[in-house]
Amino acid sequence: MSLIFNGFVYDKPMYSIVAYNRAQLPPAFEQMEKLRRSAHLVGYVRKEAFQALEKASEEMDGQDSQEQSQEQPQEQPIALLKFTLYRLQKKAPEPEARPWVFCPSLTGMEEGYTRLASNCPGAFVHQTLAGEFACSAHFADAFENLVFLGREEAALDADNATPVKELLATALGDASVLMGHFSPKGASLCPSTLALHRKARSRDLYLLVRDRDRAEITRDLCLPKDPLRAATRLEGGRALLLAEHLTRLARLAREHAIPSENADALVRAVSSVELPMPGSEALWSGGLPCPWGMLPAKVEEELKNAGTDMERASALEMELLRDGEVRFATHSLDEDRSRKCGVCRSCLDERSDAWQLDTTRPLQDTDEIYARVFAGELDDALVVNRCAVVAGTGYGALLSRQGAGLFCVPRGERARDSVCLDFLLGRRLVEERLCGLARILSCSELFRATSLHGIEKLEMAL
């Protein structure tokens, strides 16, 4: 178990106090009174804890205490109160600078909470948003993760002689949740209307968010800092899989609280024609017909005014801004050489949502191998996870020939989504197979599928 609160890390847990329903609250407060001066007692209490106590006291009128002890309490979705006694306190290290990306999907309401599905761990949200709040915490154990963000610390006139229950009730006020720290030196309490809960034991991971202003929650958590970006091949006034790319951008826009009307309108304006995918003749005789989108007249006119040669092959960059505007730009393509590929020396710890929002940037661009890529010595690099399982290539989707079959990384194991690979899977031209690095390197042929260059053969340069 671990806890980061108000700039300090608390370590060496000795005892936990948890109340999941109203019957467990009175003994929990008693335990807190006994332990508050032993070491560092840190945790949280929700507003419902005191509302439940008030309801319980009303129900106790006219009832026997023995009957009350036999009453079956109603379970709460998140613990009402949770405090842990820690032996050590130390200064928290400064969080590493990381891009502002959260990538949730709004899926409706649940008992007053907004549910947000996400791949991001709570610690990432804490490191990302904590700088905007005067008081913040990240609480994690085997049962749940909680990210707490408070705007100001409660001013306490009482000392250690005031009962814990009264301190918590006074400091909580009208807030939704209260984070607290008790020690022999006193109490530090901070209320907030914003707390993120992530159930770690659930297969369908999600965050429960509660706040008075749902619009503010949506804006703070969903809007990415940078625009959404994608790129595809433009040739002869047609763009490879254009409608599919724009559809994907529109879906991402809706999931990130960005207006999607402009992107949806462009999707409806695109008409497609079947033409071969570049480089596909290396795997399929006669080439592979696939949809090329005809640019809407307004977009084509803008590109021509910018000096774009519509007949010459170029990269069409699509950028979806936070206000919903879609911008297009082009740059030249370099296709007159073979593609040499290396292997990243660092491993992926997990799939990053930043890679889904900007498919124009390479994976693991901080790895030392990318110094050779940026210098032009290599074109790409294989990316592996901590188990040495290949998760793809830096710029596209990896295809490997094994015997008579052609295989790709399974959907759940890929480091990045690929519109081009989804098209191949939809036509059942490629099968999914999980492979380690040694097996991939021993394959007879390796290919890379991208929307910029189509199918390209990779030559390993180890």
C-alpha positions in Angstrom: 0.0 0.0 0.0 1.2 3.5 -0.7 0.0 7.1 -0.2 1.2 10.5 -1.5 -0.5 13.4 0.3 0.3 17.1 0.3 3.9 16.7 -0.9 4.8 13.7 1.3 5.1 10.0 0.8 3.9 7.8 3.6 5.4 4.3 3.8 5.6 1.2 6.0 1.9 0.6 6.6 1.1 -1.0 10.0 -2.7 -1.0 10.4 -5.7 -0.2 8.3 -9.1 1.1 9.3 -11.9 0.6 6.8 -15.7 1.2 6.9 -17.7 0.0 3.9 -21.1 0.5 5.5 -22.7 2.5 8.3 -22.5 -0.3 10.9 -18.7 -0.3 10.6 -18.3 3.5 11.2 -18.6 3.7 15.0 -15.8 1.2 15.7 -13.7 2.8 12.9 -13.9 6.2 14.7 -12.9 4.5 18.0 -9.9 2.9 16.3 -8.8 6.2 14.9 -8.9 7.8 18.4 -6.6 5.1 19.7 -4.1 5.3 16.8 -4.1 9.0 15.9 -1.0 9.7 18.1 0.8 6.4 17.3 2.4 7.4 14.0 1.0 8.9 10.7 -2.7 8.0 10.3 -3.6 9.1 6.8 -6.7 8.4 4.6 -10.1 9.7 3.5 -13.7 10.0 4.6 -16.7 10.6 2.3 -19.6 12.9 2.9 -21.9 9.8 2.9 -20.3 8.6 6.0 -21.9 11.3 8.1 -25.1 11.2 6.2 -25.3 7.5 7.0 -24.6 8.1 10.7 -27.5 10.6 10.8 -29.8 8.1 9.1 -28.7 5.3 11.4 -29.4 7.4 14.5 -32.9 8.1 13.3 -33.5 4.4 12.8 -32.3 3.6 16.2 -35.2 5.6 17.9 -37.5 3.1 19.5 -35.3 0.1 18.7 -33.2 -2.1 20.9 -29.4 -1.8 20.5 -29.2 -5.6 20.2 -31.6 -5.5 17.2 -29.4 -2.8 15.7 -26.3 -4.9 15.9 -28.2 -7.6 13.9 -29.3 -5.2 11.1 -27.8 -6.0 7.7 -26.2 -2.7 6.4 -26.4 -1.7 2.8 -23.1 -2.0 0.9 -21.5 1.2 -0.5 -19.8 1.2 -3.9 -16.6 2.9 -2.4 -15.5 2.7 1.3 -17.1 5.4 3.4 -13.9 5.8 5.5 -10.4 4.4 5.0 -7.4 5.3 7.0 -4.0 3.6 7.2 -1.4 3.9 9.9 2.1 4.5 8.4 5.4 4.4 10.2 7.4 6.7 7.9 6.9 10.1 6.2 9.3 11.5 3.6 9.2 14.3 1.0 7.6 13.3 -2.2 9.8 13.4 -5.3 9.0 15.8 -8.1 6.8 14.1 -10.8 8.4 13.6 -14.2 7.2 15.9 -16.9 4.7 14.0 -19.0 2.2 15.2 -21.6 -1.3 16.1 -20.5 -3.3 13.1 -21.7 -6.2 11.3 -19.9 -8.3 9.7 -22.6 -11.5 8.7 -20.8 -14.9 7.7 -22.3 -18.0 9.1 -20.7 -20.4 6.2 -20.1 -23.2 7.8 -18.0 -24.1 8.2 -14.4 -24.1 5.7 -11.5 -25.6 6.7 -8.1 -24.6 10.3 -8.4 -21.2 9.6 -9.9 -19.9 10.1 -13.5 -18.3 6.9 -14.8 -15.2 7.4 -16.9 -13.5 4.5 -18.6 -9.7 4.8 -18.9 -6.4 3.1 -19.5 -4.5 5.6 -17.4 -3.5 4.7 -13.8 -4.6 7.0 -10.9 -1.0 8.0 -10.3 -0.8 9.6 -13.8 -3.9 11.7 -13.1 -2.3 12.7 -9.8 0.9 13.8 -11.4 -0.9 15.6 -14.2 -3.4 17.6 -12.2 -1.8 18.0 -8.8 0.0 21.2 -9.8 -3.3 23.0 -10.2 -4.4 22.2 -6.7 -3.1 23.4 -3.3 -3.7 20.0 -1.7 -3.6 16.6 -3.5 -3.2 13.0 -2.7 -2.8 9.6 -4.4 -4.0 6.6 -2.3 -3.5 3.1 -3.6 -3.7 -0.4 -2.2 -4.9 -3.9 -3.2 -8.6 -2.8 -3.1 -8.8 0.5 -4.9 -7.0 3.6 -6.1 -8.1 7.0 -5.1 -6.8 10.3 -6.5 -7.9 13.2 -4.3 -7.5 16.9 -5.4 -8.4 19.7 -2.9 -8.2 23.4 -3.6 -7.3 24.5 0.0 -6.4 23.0 3.3 -8.9 23.3 6.1 -8.1 25.8 8.9 -8.3 24.0 12.2 -8.7 25.7 15.6 -8.9 22.5 17.5 -5.9 20.5 18.8 -5.4 16.8 19.4 -7.9 16.9 22.2 -10.9 17.3 19.8 -12.4 13.9 18.9 -11.6 12.6 15.4 -15.3 12.4 14.4 -15.9 16.1 15.2 -12.7 17.2 13.4 -13.7 15.3 10.3 -17.3 16.5 10.3 -16.2 20.2 10.8 -13.5 20.1 8.2 -15.6 18.2 5.6 -18.4 20.8 5.6 -20.3 20.6 2.2 -17.4 18.9 0.4 -17.8 15.4 -1.2 -14.6 13.9 0.3 -12.0 14.8 2.9 -8.4 13.7 3.0 -6.8 13.7 6.4 -3.5 13.2 8.2 -3.2 12.7 12.0 0.1 12.5 13.9 1.4 13.4 17.4 2.1 16.9 16.0 -1.5 17.6 15.1 -4.0 17.1 12.2 -3.9 18.2 8.6 -7.3 18.0 6.8 -8.3 19.1 3.3 -11.8 18.9 1.8 -12.6 18.7 -1.9 -15.5 18.2 -4.3 -13.3 16.2 -6.6 -12.1 12.7 -6.0 -11.3 10.0 -8.5 -11.7 6.3 -7.5 -10.3 3.5 -9.6 -11.3 -0.1 -8.7 -8.2 -2.2 -9.2 -9.7 -5.6 -8.8 -12.4 -5.1 -11.5 -11.7 -6.4 -14.9 -13.5 -3.4 -16.4 -11.4 -0.6 -14.9 -13.1 2.7 -14.5 -13.0 5.9 -12.5 -15.9 7.2 -10.5 -15.9 11.0 -10.4 -18.1 13.2 -8.3 -18.3 17.0 -8.4 -20.9 19.7 -8.2 -20.0 21.0 -11.7 -20.0 18.1 -14.2 -19.0 20.4 -17.0 -15.8 21.4 -15.2 -14.9 17.8 -14.5 -15.4 16.9 -18.1 -13.2 19.9 -19.2 -10.4 19.2 -16.7 -10.2 15.5 -17.3 -11.1 14.9 -21.0 -9.7 17.8 -23.0 -6.1 16.9 -24.2 -3.5 19.6 -24.1 -2.5 19.1 -27.7 -4.6 18.7 -30.9 -5.5 15.2 -32.1 -3.3 14.3 -35.1 -3.2 11.7 -37.8 -1.6 11.4 -41.3 -2.3 9.5 -44.5 -1.1 9.3 -48.1 -2.4 11.9 -50.6 -2.0 11.1 -54.3 -3.9 12.2 -57.3 -6.4 14.2 -55.2 -7.3 11.1 -53.3 -6.2 10.1 -49.7 -5.7 6.5 -48.5 -8.5 5.4 -46.1 -9.5 9.0 -45.6 -13.0 8.4 -44.4 -11.7 5.8 -41.8 -9.1 8.3 -40.5 -11.7 11.1 -40.1 -14.2 8.7 -38.5 -11.5 7.8 -35.9 -10.7 11.4 -35.2 -14.5 12.1 -34.8 -14.8 9.3 -32.3 -11.7 10.5 -30.3 -13.2 14.0 -30.3 -16.4 12.8 -28.7 -14.5 10.8 -26.1 -12.5 13.9 -25.2 -15.3 16.5 -24.9 -14.2 18.1 -28.2 -17.0 19.2 -30.7 -17.1 16.6 -33.5 -19.5 18.3 -35.9 -16.8 19.4 -38.3 -15.2 16.0 -38.4 -18.5 14.3 -38.9 -19.4 16.6 -41.7 -16.2 15.9 -43.5 -16.8 12.1 -43.2 -20.2 12.6 -44.8 -18.6 14.7 -47.6 -16.0 12.1 -48.5 -16.7 9.7 -51.4 -14.4 6.7 -51.9 -13.0 4.8 -54.9 -11.3 1.4 -54.9 -7.6 1.6 -55.8 -4.6 -0.6 -54.9 -2.7 0.0 -51.7 0.9 1.0 -52.3 3.3 -1.9 -51.9 0.6 -4.5 -51.5 1.7 -6.4 -54.6 4.6 -7.8 -52.5 2.0 -9.8 -50.5 -1.0 -10.1 -52.8 -0.8 -10.6 -56.5 -2.2 -7.7 -58.5 -2.2 -5.5 -55.4 -4.9 -5.0 -52.8 -7.8 -2.8 -53.7 -8.8 -0.5 -50.8 -10.8 2.7 -50.3 -9.2 6.0 -51.2 -11.2 9.1 -50.2 -11.8 11.9 -52.6 -11.0 15.2 -50.8 -14.0 17.5 -50.3 -13.9 20.5 -52.7 -13.3 23.0 -50.0 -10.3 21.1 -48.5 -8.8 20.5 -52.0 -9.0 24.2 -52.8 -7.3 25.1 -49.5 -4.4 22.7 -50.2 -4.0 24.0 -53.8 -3.9 27.6 -52.5 -1.1 26.5 -50.1 0.9 25.3 -53.1 0.2 21.5 -52.8 0.8 19.4 -56.0 -2.3 17.2 -55.8 -1.0 14.7 -58.4 2.3 14.0 -56.6 2.4 11.6 -53.6 2.6 13.5 -50.3 1.6 13.1 -46.6 -1.8 14.6 -45.7 -1.7 15.7 -42.1 -5.0 16.0 -40.3 -5.2 18.0 -37.0 -8.3 18.2 -34.9 -8.2 21.3 -32.6 -9.8 21.6 -29.1 -12.6 23.8 -30.6 -13.5 21.1 -33.1 -11.8 22.7 -36.2 -10.1 20.3 -38.6 -7.0 21.6 -40.3 -5.1 19.9 -43.2 -1.5 20.3 -44.4 0.8 18.3 -46.6 4.5 17.5 -46.7 6.7 15.5 -49.1 7.3 11.7 -48.7 10.6 9.9 -48.9 10.1 6.6 -50.6 13.2 6.0 -52.7 15.1 3.7 -50.3 14.6 0.4 -48.3 13.3 0.5 -44.8 15.9 -0.4 -42.1 14.6 -1.3 -38.7 16.3 -1.6 -35.2 15.1 -2.7 -31.8 14.3 -0.4 -28.9 16.5 -1.0 -25.9 13.8 0.2 -23.4 10.6 -1.6 -22.8 7.0 -0.4 -22.7 5.5 -0.5 -19.2 2.0 0.0 -20.5 0.0 1.3 -23.4 -0.1 5.1 -23.5 -3.1 7.0 -24.5 -0.8 9.8 -25.9 0.1 7.4 -28.7 -3.5 7.0 -29.7 -4.2 10.8 -29.9 -1.2 11.6 -32.1 -0.3 8.8 -34.6 2.3 11.1 -36.3 4.8 10.8 -33.4 7.0 7.7 -32.9 6.7 5.3 -30.0 9.4 5.4 -27.4 11.0 8.4 -29.0 13.2 8.9 -25.9 14.9 5.5 -26.5 18.5 5.7 -27.6 17.7 3.9 -30.9 15.7 6.9 -32.1 18.8 9.0 -32.2 19.8 6.8 -35.2 16.2 7.1 -36.6 16.2 10.9 -36.4 19.7 11.0 -37.9 18.4 9.0 -40.9 20.5 5.9 -40.3 17.4 3.8 -39.4 13.7 4.2 -40.5 12.0 2.5 -37.6 12.4 0.3 -34.5 10.6 -2.7 -33.0 8.9 -2.0 -29.7 8.7 -4.7 -26.9 7.0 -4.8 -23.5 8.7 -5.8 -20.3 8.1 -9.5 -21.1 10.0 -9.2 -24.4 6.7 -9.5 -26.4 6.7 -7.4 -29.5 4.0 -4.6 -29.4 4.6 -3.2 -32.9 6.8 -0.7 -34.6 7.4 3.0 -33.9 5.5 4.4 -36.9 3.2 1.6 -38.1 1.7 -1.8 -37.7 4.1 -4.8 -37.8 3.4 -7.8 -40.1 5.4 -11.0 -39.9 5.4 -13.9 -42.4 5.5 -17.2 -40.5 5.2 -20.2 -42.9 2.4 -19.5 -45.3 0.6 -17.1 -43.0 0.8 -13.4 -42.3 0.5 -12.3 -38.7 0.1 -9.1 -36.6 0.2 -8.1 -33.0 -3.2 -8.9 -31.3 -5.5 -5.9 -30.7 -5.1 -5.9 -26.9 -1.3 -6.1 -27.1 -0.7 -3.4 -29.7 1.1 -0.3 -28.5 -0.9 1.8 -30.9 -4.2 1.6 -33.0 -3.8 1.3 -36.8 -6.5 2.2 -39.3 -4.5 0.4 -42.0 -4.2 -2.8 -39.9 -7.9 -2.7 -39.0 -8.6 -2.7 -42.8 -6.4 -5.8 -43.3 -8.0 -7.6 -40.4 -11.5 -6.8 -41.6 -10.6 -8.4 -45.0 -9.2 -11.4 -43.1 -5.9 -11.1 -44.9 -3.9 -11.1 -41.6 -4.2 -13.1 -38.4 -3.5 -12.1 -34.9 -0.7 -13.8 -33.0 1.3 -12.9 -29.9 5.0 -13.3 -30.5 8.2 -12.7 -28.5 11.2 -10.7 -29.9 13.2 -13.9 -30.7 10.4 -15.4 -32.8 9.8 -12.1 -34.7 13.5 -11.8 -35.5 13.6 -15.4 -36.8 10.7 -14.8 -39.2 11.4 -15.1 -42.9 10.0 -11.7 -43.7 8.9 -8.6 -41.8 6.6 -5.8 -43.2 5.3 -2.5 -41.9 1.8 -1.3 -42.8 1.2 2.4 -42.6 -1.3 4.8 -44.2 1.6 6.9 -45.6 3.5 4.2 -47.5 1.2 1.2 -47.5 3.0 -2.2 -47.2 6.8 -1.9 -46.8 9.4 -4.6 -46.3 11.6 -4.2 -43.2 15.3 -5.1 -43.1 16.6 -5.6 -39.6 19.8 -3.7 -38.7 20.9 -5.1 -35.4 
